[in-house]
């Protein structure tokens, strides 16, 4: 990790305290970033390359309004064959560079019938069904504690800011529990019935490793899902990746507006946490 950090430090003098991870089809948000300074993942030593269509694969430093931000445009996933430590390298590197607040975004399937494709939903909690964690193995006490608390993974303060920002933009930001699955196959209808029965509202294949690594590092986290489809069996019809990407793209503008307001309110009277 030291080499990765040193490389990034040599490429930019920017040291943002806030980072955003962009999920499938959501990279349109990058157009909201001013004075972008881009570092392709392929140029960063030790960085796992994203292999999924729709993930641009670069680290972008810039400003959102007046706030310096780092954007991970494209993430790697467990289903690509990376282990959970590699999947979360970016979050840990950014934490080491001084990031205190982490905004995670993803595309998700709606388990709840009353969520609608195109809708943005804030995560209130998650269930990790990926069978792994970035924290397995000996604990690096310099990164965080052996047994981090997970009571408030998704900051109530940030969720409130996000809800207020959405109201300003004229839409309701509802909340849901996210089920993290390994993928890459979409779920079966029976799996979705199981996820509903255990209290999950949304389903996806990302975010949770980063949220665990982020909490371990003491970051304050907000996660927003863009509902791209109803989960398997919720409505008739199959799930197609192309449609998932298209829905994500269609929602990227609204997500960008929301994140700009949230980031603006963080930079306002109340200082960024930590
Ligand atoms: N399942 C899992 N991951 C997803 C889905 C889904 O239905 N939609 C977008 N990402």
Boltz pocket constraint, residues with backbone or C-beta under 6 A from the ligand:
constraints:
  - pocket:
      binder: B
      contacts: [[A, 107], [A, 108], [A, 109], [A, 110], [A, 181], [A, 185], [A, 186], [A, 187], [A, 203], [A, 204], [A, 205], [A, 226], [A, 228], [A, 229], [A, 230], [A, 231], [A, 232], [A, 239], [A, 244]]
      max_distance: 6.0
